[in-house]
Amino acid sequence: MQSNLDSLDKNLTDLDLKARKADGSKKLELTNRATSLRSQRDAFAADVHSLDTATAATWDQTKARIDKEWSNIKSTSDKLVW
């Protein structure tokens, strides 16, 4: 999961760079999307850390939720950066 967070951080850096180079409404749009994605990243990171305290009874459910969350964030991130 840490490598997923690292990958997302790189995409956020790339998105920030695009926003700095953009003008007008495009700059505002990219900045807003970066802010939104950063919030999703922070929530994901907190959920990843919750795996440390997951019990055997809740592990599978927690892991499945985090995997789905990662898939959604990754898809959003890829669309924004590329």
Secondary structure, DSSP 8 states (H G I E B T S, - for coil): -HHHHHHHHHHHHHHHHHHHH--HHHHHHHHHHHHHHHHHHHHHHHHHHHGGG--HHHHHHHHHHHHHHHHHHHHHHHHHH-
